[in-house]
Amino acid sequence: MKLIVGLGNPGPKYDKNRHNVGFMALDHIASDHGFGAWRSRFQGETSEGRLGSERVTLLKPATFMNLSGQAVGEAMRYLKIEPRDVIVLHDELDLPPGKARLKLGGGHAGHNGLRSIHQHIGEAYRRLRIGIGHPGHKDRVAAYVLSDFAKDELPGLDDLLRGISDGAAALANGDDSKFMNAVSARAAPARNSGTRPERVEKAAPKPASTEPPEAAAPAAEQSLTDRLRALSNRFR
């Protein structure tokens, strides 16, 4: 059994916020892999299904970001699983949009959701850090993470979320390399498939004549004169 947690804030006001990209990723996984309907459990919303050989519970805490650990701790105790069976999907300021990285353990780097989870289950869980970029100054971070993705960021975001969903079975089964390959195939597809349009060879243009255009006229006139002279000689 695996518990995959997406971090965010509950309610339609926050749906498209950068801080809610964890919720967005879970929605893609649930939809693409035929998970059951969302229902209220463990101080959050859960959906159950299978990813590859793993039974999986998806969890979106409804406690707001800075109390996310309450829901995660309650779900973990009920499911009788260890921190190593928990995978948390969250926004990451230190990665550019369109990028994602896996991590096991480590600090929370000031992320309020991770800070809360640390307090309830420790740090020995896996995380998928989903890049949202940085506003450039720490004083702008709070407003930035609670703002919606810009319109020009949405195509890249959609590719990334589809890649995460494509690789979800590998993520649940601990095949990190296969998972990251699935993400890269969507978020950074090869620019050249290896086939190129056949090159059409064009015939080389004929070199322009170097003879002046009027040079041919005197020759034609001389030929006509010779014929008239020959005809005149016949009647003498």
Stockholm file with secondary structure:
# STOCKHOLM 1.0

chainA/1-236         MKLIVGLGNPGPKYDKNRHNVGFMALDHIASDHGFGAWRSRFQGETSEGRLGSERVTLLKPATFMNLSGQAVGEAMRYLKIEPRDVIVLHDELDLPPGKARLKLGGGHAGHNGLRSIHQHIGEAYRRLRIGIGHPGHKDRVAAYVLSDFAKDELPGLDDLLRGISDGAAALANGDDSKFMNAVSARAAPARNSGTRPERVEKAAPKPASTEPPEAAAPAAEQSLTDRLRALSNRFR
#=GR chainA/1-236 SS CEEEEECCCCSGGGTTBGGGHHHHHHHHHHHHTTCCCCEEETTEEEEEEEETTEEEEEEEESSCGGGHHHHHHHHHHHHTCCGGGEEEEEEETTSCTTCEEEEESCCCTTCHHHHHHHHHHCSCSEEEEEECCCCSSGGGHHHHHTSBCCGGGHHHHHHHHHHHHHTHHHHHTTCHHHHHHHHHHHHSCCSCCSCCCCCCCCCCCCCCCCSCGGGHHHHHHHHHHHHHHHHHHHTC
#=GC SS_cons         CEEEEECCCCSGGGTTBGGGHHHHHHHHHHHHTTCCCCEEETTEEEEEEEETTEEEEEEEESSCGGGHHHHHHHHHHHHTCCGGGEEEEEEETTSCTTCEEEEESCCCTTCHHHHHHHHHHCSCSEEEEEECCCCSSGGGHHHHHTSBCCGGGHHHHHHHHHHHHHTHHHHHTTCHHHHHHHHHHHHSCCSCCSCCCCCCCCCCCCCCCCSCGGGHHHHHHHHHHHHHHHHHHHTC
//
